[in-house]
Amino acid sequence: ILLRILRDVGMARQSVRVINRPRNASSMVPREQVYCARLDTLELHAEMLLRRVGDSGGWSTSQLLNAATKNAEDVLAEGDEALPSALMLRQILDQAEAEGLSVPPDALSAFEALSGRLAGPYRALVSAASRLPDAALVASVAGPIGAARYSDYASYDLRLAQMMASKLARACTLKGDMEGFMYAVELLGSQGVGVYGTDGEVNPAARLLSDVKAPIAEAQAIAHMGMPVVGMVLDQQGLMIMTVAPEGDTAPNAAGSEVFAPEVLHEWSQHFPLKYSDANLTVEDFCEATSALGLPDLPEKAIVVAGGLSMMPINVMTVNGALVGLSRSIATVPSLAWLKASIAAGRQGDGSAAAWIPIAAGGSYMDTLSLMAEELRGLLEASGIAIHTQSDTPGALANADLAIVGAHGGLVDPNGYFQGLSDDRHEPAELRHLVDAMQKSRVALLFVCSGGRIDRHPESGGIVSIAHRLLDRGLDAVIAPSWPIPFTMVRPWLSEFLAAWNAGSCVIDAYRAGNVKVATSTSFDLGRSLAMSLYGNPFVTK
């Protein structure tokens, strides 16, 4: 169990280091060879993970192939479960073929023997895991997977199918298969995210995975509402992108390494997005951070389904050397299925709004949140928005169509996962209560440091984010900063947002107006003007 945990949380190197301990104890276990073969399988999984993340100390493809072949022969000899070994050997054989390596005949015969042990559905599963799978074959695996009771469980259920999706995207990019590519994009999205329905209940969005044609058909329907849909997929070789627009679809395109260098993304994630809040970060350093993390092109206004790239704010990526957020309005969504359900629900607002900024008891008027509350009070009162400053989540948020929250945000560790909200005395707010209280809201504005940050769960690959949790509880859109922000930027941003929102602009235009206002008010301070990100339905209006 420990080995599996270490491997699944991304600590593959530690998993490899401790594996010899149970090996040394294997002589005391009945059916020793079966136990050893299973340990070898776990070691192979860990080494494949190290290979995927570019660990310099990981095994070469030749070493992986030899070890996987021996493991397959041991599994066959002991009559153990064939599926894990067959899946691994299939992937390693494909990798060897891609690298032009000579594949030993015993590796092929071992794979054939393993496949012969599998029932029909599992053989289809192994075939779908090949280097260049067929879209219909992947759909035959992903489509029948039942809906999870909770969205957090869906990423576990679909984990294996999602591993196939990036391979499918690569195959479809090579073939120019637009239907298959958008299916891969949707499969990599977050499934089962909740939507507040017409019956007043929050239910998981129905999936679009049973039919290969469904995702692109939905993307086209959304695009004809006036906003292009951009699908992005990241694999070991790099970034692939496709745009569905009212005037027509463009074939999936692989970004060259001079545009998007995948090895740079790992380095970027060690320091960013948190480092964008560093006051000493120069404009040159800000731009240089993503100069090798670019896009071939991007519409001026677009909906992005980014899958495995969702942890990177699109605003700080580049197009032709320029930061996206300087000239474009972007909304990211969990999946096309979720956006379809959100649009279909057609929730109508009542114009209500409420703001909450928790002021610590016994604090100073010079505390950050006290200063924020005073700076916003006049603006909010002029807009008819009550401001609440108690420590506990106010009941007024439960009846607010537009919920505004200002608080400190904390990360688990430097540049780690978002942990929670607090006041100036670092008294944590109960995040669960806040999320539940805002369930009936349609739009949330979170002036919370790193409140718009999106991370991936180390085991399941699912999204970890307060913005995502709010959408799953029924909200249509969340706007929040991807990194820490100074409270002084809140008033100009909110002032311009409210002006556009109250005038009838859709949320993506109001969001853009706020960003532009901050840019012009701060001499285009990138750390402030590009911080806010929109996650959710961009078509929502007051």
C-alpha positions in Angstrom: 0.0 0.0 0.0 2.8 2.4 0.9 4.5 1.8 -2.5 1.2 2.6 -4.3 0.7 5.7 -2.3 4.2 7.0 -2.9 3.8 6.3 -6.6 0.4 7.8 -7.0 1.2 11.1 -5.2 4.1 11.7 -7.5 6.9 10.4 -5.2 8.0 7.8 -7.6 11.7 8.1 -6.7 10.9 7.4 -3.1 8.8 4.4 -4.1 11.7 2.9 -6.0 14.0 3.4 -3.1 11.9 1.5 -0.6 10.9 -1.4 -2.9 13.8 -3.6 -1.9 12.5 -3.9 1.7 9.4 -5.9 0.8 11.5 -7.8 -1.8 13.9 -8.9 1.0 10.9 -10.1 3.0 9.3 -12.0 0.1 10.7 -15.4 1.1 8.3 -15.3 4.1 5.2 -14.8 1.9 3.2 -17.7 0.3 3.6 -17.9 -3.5 6.7 -15.8 -3.4 7.1 -15.5 -7.1 3.6 -14.0 -7.5 4.4 -11.4 -4.8 7.8 -10.6 -6.5 6.1 -10.2 -9.9 3.7 -7.7 -8.4 6.5 -5.7 -6.8 8.2 -5.7 -10.2 5.0 -4.3 -11.7 4.9 -1.5 -9.1 8.5 -0.7 -9.8 7.9 -0.5 -13.5 5.0 1.9 -12.9 7.2 4.1 -10.8 10.0 4.0 -13.4 7.6 4.8 -16.2 6.4 7.8 -14.2 10.0 9.0 -13.7 10.5 8.7 -17.4 7.3 10.7 -18.1 8.4 13.6 -15.9 11.9 13.7 -17.4 13.8 12.4 -14.3 17.4 12.1 -15.4 17.9 9.1 -13.1 15.1 7.1 -14.6 15.4 4.0 -16.7 15.9 4.2 -20.5 13.3 2.8 -22.9 15.5 -0.2 -23.5 15.7 -0.9 -19.7 12.0 -0.5 -19.4 11.3 -2.8 -22.2 13.6 -5.6 -20.9 12.1 -5.3 -17.4 8.5 -5.2 -18.7 9.2 -8.3 -20.8 10.6 -10.2 -17.9 7.7 -9.1 -15.7 5.2 -10.3 -18.4 6.9 -13.7 -18.5 6.7 -14.0 -14.7 3.1 -13.0 -14.7 2.3 -15.6 -17.3 4.3 -18.3 -15.5 2.5 -17.7 -12.2 -1.0 -17.2 -13.8 -1.4 -13.8 -12.2 -3.6 -10.9 -13.3 -2.5 -10.0 -16.9 -4.1 -6.6 -17.4 -1.6 -4.3 -15.5 1.4 -6.0 -17.2 -0.3 -5.9 -20.6 -1.1 -2.2 -20.4 2.5 -1.4 -19.4 4.1 -3.5 -22.0 1.8 -2.0 -24.7 2.9 1.5 -23.8 6.6 0.6 -23.6 6.5 -1.2 -27.0 4.9 1.9 -28.5 7.6 4.1 -27.0 10.3 1.9 -28.3 8.8 2.0 -31.8 8.5 5.8 -31.6 12.2 6.0 -30.7 13.2 3.6 -33.6 14.5 0.9 -31.2 14.6 -2.7 -32.2 11.9 -4.7 -30.3 13.0 -8.2 -29.3 10.7 -11.0 -30.5 10.2 -12.3 -26.9 8.7 -8.9 -26.0 6.2 -9.2 -28.8 5.3 -12.8 -27.9 4.9 -12.0 -24.3 2.5 -9.2 -25.1 0.5 -11.5 -27.4 0.3 -14.1 -24.7 -0.8 -11.5 -22.1 -3.5 -10.2 -24.5 -4.7 -13.8 -25.1 -5.4 -14.0 -21.3 -7.7 -11.0 -21.4 -11.5 -10.9 -21.8 -12.8 -8.9 -24.8 -13.4 -5.6 -23.0 -9.9 -5.6 -21.5 -8.3 -6.3 -24.9 -10.1 -3.3 -26.2 -8.8 -1.3 -23.2 -5.2 -2.4 -24.0 -5.6 -1.5 -27.7 -7.0 1.9 -26.8 -3.8 2.5 -24.7 -1.6 2.2 -27.7 0.5 5.1 -29.0 -1.9 6.2 -31.7 -5.3 4.8 -30.7 -8.5 5.2 -32.7 -11.2 7.6 -31.4 -14.0 5.0 -31.6 -11.9 2.5 -29.6 -11.2 5.1 -26.8 -14.8 6.0 -26.8 -15.7 2.3 -26.4 -13.7 2.4 -23.2 -14.6 5.8 -21.8 -18.2 6.0 -22.8 -19.6 3.1 -20.7 -17.9 4.3 -17.5 -20.8 5.1 -15.2 -21.3 8.6 -13.7 -19.8 9.1 -10.3 -21.9 10.2 -7.3 -19.5 13.0 -6.6 -17.4 14.9 -9.2 -14.2 14.2 -7.1 -14.7 10.5 -7.8 -15.0 10.9 -11.5 -11.3 11.7 -12.0 -10.5 8.4 -10.4 -12.9 6.4 -12.5 -11.6 8.0 -15.7 -7.9 8.1 -14.9 -6.9 5.3 -17.2 -9.2 6.5 -20.1 -7.7 10.0 -19.7 -4.2 8.6 -20.1 -5.4 7.3 -23.5 -6.8 10.8 -24.3 -3.5 12.5 -24.8 -2.4 9.7 -27.1 -5.6 10.0 -29.0 -5.1 13.8 -29.4 -1.6 13.2 -30.8 -3.0 10.6 -33.3 -5.8 13.0 -34.3 -3.3 15.8 -34.8 -1.2 13.7 -37.1 -4.3 12.7 -39.1 -6.2 16.0 -39.0 -9.1 14.3 -37.2 -11.1 17.2 -35.7 -13.9 15.0 -34.2 -11.4 12.7 -32.5 -9.3 15.6 -31.2 -12.3 17.4 -29.5 -13.3 14.1 -28.0 -9.8 13.8 -26.5 -10.1 17.4 -25.2 -13.5 16.6 -23.6 -12.2 13.4 -22.0 -9.4 15.3 -20.4 -11.8 17.8 -19.0 -13.5 17.6 -15.6 -16.5 15.3 -15.7 -19.6 15.4 -13.5 -19.2 18.9 -12.3 -22.4 20.2 -10.7 -24.9 22.6 -12.3 -27.7 24.4 -10.6 -30.7 23.2 -12.5 -34.2 24.5 -13.1 -35.5 22.3 -10.3 -33.3 24.2 -7.8 -31.1 21.2 -7.3 -27.4 20.8 -8.1 -26.8 17.8 -10.4 -23.7 16.6 -12.3 -23.5 17.7 -15.9 -24.3 14.8 -18.2 -21.2 13.6 -20.0 -20.6 13.8 -23.8 -18.4 10.8 -23.9 -20.7 8.1 -25.4 -20.5 9.5 -28.9 -17.2 10.5 -30.6 -19.1 13.2 -32.5 -20.8 14.8 -29.5 -18.0 17.1 -28.2 -17.3 18.8 -31.5 -21.0 19.2 -32.1 -21.4 20.9 -28.8 -18.3 23.1 -29.4 -19.8 24.2 -32.7 -23.1 25.0 -31.1 -21.4 27.1 -28.4 -19.1 28.8 -31.0 -22.2 29.9 -32.9 -23.3 31.8 -29.8 -20.5 34.2 -30.7 -17.5 32.9 -28.9 -14.9 30.5 -30.3 -14.0 27.3 -28.4 -10.3 26.4 -28.1 -9.3 22.9 -27.0 -5.7 22.3 -25.7 -4.0 19.0 -25.0 -0.5 18.6 -23.5 1.6 15.4 -23.8 5.3 14.6 -23.5 6.0 15.9 -27.0 4.4 19.2 -26.5 1.1 21.2 -26.9 -1.7 20.6 -29.4 -4.4 23.1 -30.0 -7.6 23.4 -32.1 -10.1 26.2 -32.5 -13.8 25.8 -33.2 -15.2 29.1 -34.5 -18.4 30.4 -36.1 -16.7 30.9 -39.4 -15.3 27.3 -39.4 -13.1 24.9 -37.5 -9.3 24.7 -37.8 -7.6 21.3 -37.8 -5.7 20.4 -34.7 -2.2 21.9 -34.7 1.0 20.8 -32.9 2.9 23.8 -31.5 6.6 23.6 -32.4 9.1 23.4 -29.6 10.2 26.9 -30.4 6.6 28.0 -29.4 5.9 25.7 -26.5 8.7 23.8 -24.8 7.1 21.2 -22.5 10.2 20.9 -20.4 10.0 24.6 -19.5 6.5 24.0 -18.0 7.8 21.9 -15.1 10.5 24.5 -14.3 7.9 27.3 -14.4 5.6 25.4 -12.0 8.3 25.2 -9.4 8.1 29.0 -8.8 5.0 30.3 -10.6 2.3 31.4 -10.5 3.1 32.5 -6.9 6.2 34.4 -8.0 4.1 36.8 -10.2 3.2 38.5 -6.9 6.9 39.4 -6.2 7.2 43.2 -6.2 10.8 42.8 -7.4 9.9 40.9 -10.5 10.7 43.1 -13.4 8.5 43.3 -16.5 11.3 41.6 -18.5 11.4 38.7 -16.0 7.6 38.5 -15.9 7.5 38.1 -19.7 10.5 35.8 -19.9 8.9 33.3 -17.5 6.5 32.1 -20.3 8.4 33.2 -23.4 8.8 29.5 -24.2 5.2 28.6 -23.2 3.3 30.1 -26.1 0.4 29.4 -28.4 0.5 29.4 -32.2 -2.6 31.6 -32.2 -5.7 32.5 -30.1 -8.9 34.4 -30.8 -9.4 37.8 -29.2 -12.2 36.3 -27.1 -12.4 32.6 -26.5 -13.6 29.8 -24.2 -10.7 27.4 -23.4 -10.9 23.8 -22.4 -7.3 23.0 -21.3 -7.4 19.7 -19.6 -3.9 18.9 -18.3 -2.8 22.5 -18.9 -5.5 24.0 -16.7 -3.0 24.8 -13.8 -1.4 27.5 -16.0 -3.3 30.8 -16.2 -3.9 31.4 -19.9 -3.4 35.2 -19.3 0.4 34.7 -18.9 0.9 32.5 -22.0 2.1 34.2 -25.1 1.1 34.6 -28.7 3.8 35.8 -31.0 5.8 36.9 -28.0 3.0 39.0 -26.4 1.2 38.0 -23.2 -2.3 36.7 -23.9 -4.0 38.7 -21.2 -2.8 42.1 -22.6 -5.1 41.9 -25.6 -7.5 38.9 -25.2 -10.5 37.9 -23.1 -10.4 34.3 -22.0 -12.7 32.1 -20.0 -11.7 28.6 -19.0 -14.3 25.9 -18.3 -14.1 22.4 -16.7 -15.6 20.7 -19.8 -17.9 21.2 -22.7 -20.5 19.1 -20.9 -20.5 21.4 -18.0 -20.8 24.5 -20.1 -23.6 23.0 -22.1 -25.5 22.2 -18.9 -24.8 25.7 -17.5 -26.1 27.4 -20.7 -29.2 25.1 -20.8 -30.0 25.8 -17.2 -30.5 29.5 -18.2 -30.5 30.8 -14.6 -31.8 34.4 -14.4 -30.4 36.8 -11.9 -32.4 39.1 -9.6 -29.8 41.8 -9.4 -28.9 41.1 -5.8 -25.4 41.3 -4.5 -23.6 41.1 -1.1 -20.0 41.5 0.0 -18.1 39.9 2.8 -14.7 41.0 4.2 -14.0 39.4 7.5 -12.5 41.9 10.0 -10.6 40.4 12.9 -11.9 41.2 16.3 -9.6 43.6 18.1 -7.6 44.3 15.0 -6.2 47.6 13.8 -7.8 50.0 11.3 -4.5 49.6 9.4 -4.9 45.9 8.9 -5.1 44.9 5.2 -8.7 43.8 5.3 -9.8 46.8 7.3 -8.3 49.0 4.7 -9.9 47.1 1.9 -13.3 47.3 3.5 -13.0 51.0 4.0 -11.8 51.6 0.5 -14.7 49.6 -1.0 -17.5 50.8 1.3 -18.4 53.9 -0.7 -18.3 52.1 -4.0 -20.4 49.2 -2.7 -23.0 51.4 -1.0 -23.3 53.5 -4.1 -24.1 50.3 -6.0 -26.6 49.2 -3.3 -24.4 46.3 -2.1 -24.3 45.7 1.6 -20.8 45.0 3.0 -20.5 42.5 5.9 -17.4 42.3 8.1 -18.1 39.6 10.7 -15.8 36.7 11.1 -18.4 34.0 10.2 -19.8 33.6 6.7 -22.8 36.0 6.5 -26.2 34.6 5.7 -26.6 37.4 3.1 -24.3 35.6 0.7 -26.8 32.8 0.5 -29.3 35.1 -1.2 -26.8 37.1 -3.3 -26.8 36.6 -7.1 -23.4 38.3 -7.2 -21.2 37.3 -4.2 -18.1 39.4 -3.4 -15.5 38.1 -1.0 -12.3 39.8 0.2 -9.9 37.8 2.4 -6.4 36.4 2.8 -5.7 33.2 1.0 -3.2 30.6 2.0 -1.3 27.9 0.3 -0.3 24.5 1.8 3.4 25.3 1.3 5.3 27.7 -0.9 3.7 27.6 -4.3 1.5 24.7 -3.3 -2.2 24.0 -3.2 -4.8 26.6 -2.1 -5.6 25.9 1.6 -8.2 28.3 2.8 -9.3 31.8 3.7 -8.4 33.8 6.8 -8.7 37.3 8.4 -5.8 39.6 9.4 -5.2 37.5 12.5 -4.9 34.4 10.4 -8.1 33.0 11.9 -9.3 30.5 9.2 -12.8 30.8 7.8 -14.6 27.5 7.4 -14.2 27.0 3.6 -17.0 24.4 3.5 -19.5 26.9 5.1 -18.5 29.5 2.5 -18.9 27.2 -0.4 -22.3 25.9 0.8 -23.5 29.5 1.6 -22.8 30.6 -2.0 -24.6 27.7 -3.6 -27.5 29.8 -4.9 -25.2 32.6 -6.3 -24.5 32.7 -10.0 -21.3 34.7 -10.0 -18.5 35.0 -7.3 -15.8 37.6 -7.2 -13.0 36.4 -4.9 -10.4 39.0 -4.0 -8.5 36.3 -2.2 -4.8 35.7 -2.8 -4.4 32.7 -5.1 -8.2 32.1 -5.0 -8.2 31.5 -8.7 -5.3 29.1 -8.7 -6.0 25.7 -10.2 -3.9 22.6 -9.4 -4.2 18.9 -10.2 -4.7 16.2 -7.6 -1.4 14.2 -7.4 -3.2 10.9 -7.5 -6.4 11.2 -9.5 -5.4 14.1 -11.8 -8.6 15.9 -10.8 -8.8 19.7 -10.3 -8.0 21.1 -6.8 -9.3 24.7 -6.6 -11.8 26.8 -4.6 -13.1 28.2 -7.9 -13.8 24.7 -9.1 -15.5 23.7 -5.8 -17.8 26.7 -6.2 -18.7 25.7 -9.7 -19.4 22.2 -8.5 -21.8 23.6 -5.9 -23.8 25.3 -8.6 -22.2 28.7 -9.5 -22.0 29.7 -13.1 -18.8 31.7 -13.0 -16.0 32.6 -10.6 -13.4 35.4 -11.0 -10.4 35.3 -8.8 -6.6 36.0 -8.8 -4.2 33.2 -9.7 -1.6 34.6 -7.4 -1.5 37.1 -4.4 -2.7 40.6 -5.1 -2.4 44.0 -3.2 -5.7 45.2 -1.9 -5.2 48.5 -3.7 -6.0 47.0 -7.0 -9.5 45.8 -5.9 -11.3 49.1 -6.0 -10.4 50.1 -9.6 -11.1 46.5 -10.8 -14.4 46.2 -9.0 -15.5 49.7 -10.0 -15.1 49.0 -13.7 -16.6 45.5 -13.4 -19.7 46.7 -11.7 -20.2 49.5 -14.2 -20.1 47.0 -17.1 -22.1 44.3 -15.2 -24.9 46.7 -14.3 -25.0 48.0 -17.9 -25.8 44.5 -19.1 -22.4 43.2 -20.3 -21.8 39.5 -20.1 -19.4 38.4 -17.4 -16.4 38.0 -19.7 -16.7 41.6 -20.9 -17.2 42.9 -17.4 -14.2 40.9 -16.3 -12.1 42.3 -19.2 -13.2 45.8 -18.3 -11.9 45.3 -14.8 -8.5 44.0 -16.0 -8.1 46.9 -18.5 -8.9 49.5 -15.8 -6.3 48.0 -13.4 -3.7 48.1 -16.3 -4.3 51.8 -17.1 -4.5 52.7 -13.4 -1.1 51.0 -12.6 1.0 51.9 -15.6 0.3 48.4 -16.9 1.6 46.6 -13.8 1.5 43.0 -15.1 1.3 41.4 -11.7 -1.9 43.3 -11.0 -3.6 43.6 -14.4 -3.2 39.9 -15.4 -3.9 38.4 -12.0 -7.7 37.9 -12.2 -8.9 34.8 -14.2 -12.4 33.8 -15.2 -13.5 30.2 -14.6 -16.9 29.3 -15.9 -19.7 30.3 -18.2 -18.7 33.6 -20.0 -22.3 34.3 -21.3 -23.8 35.1 -17.9 -25.3 38.5 -17.6 -27.0 40.4 -14.7 
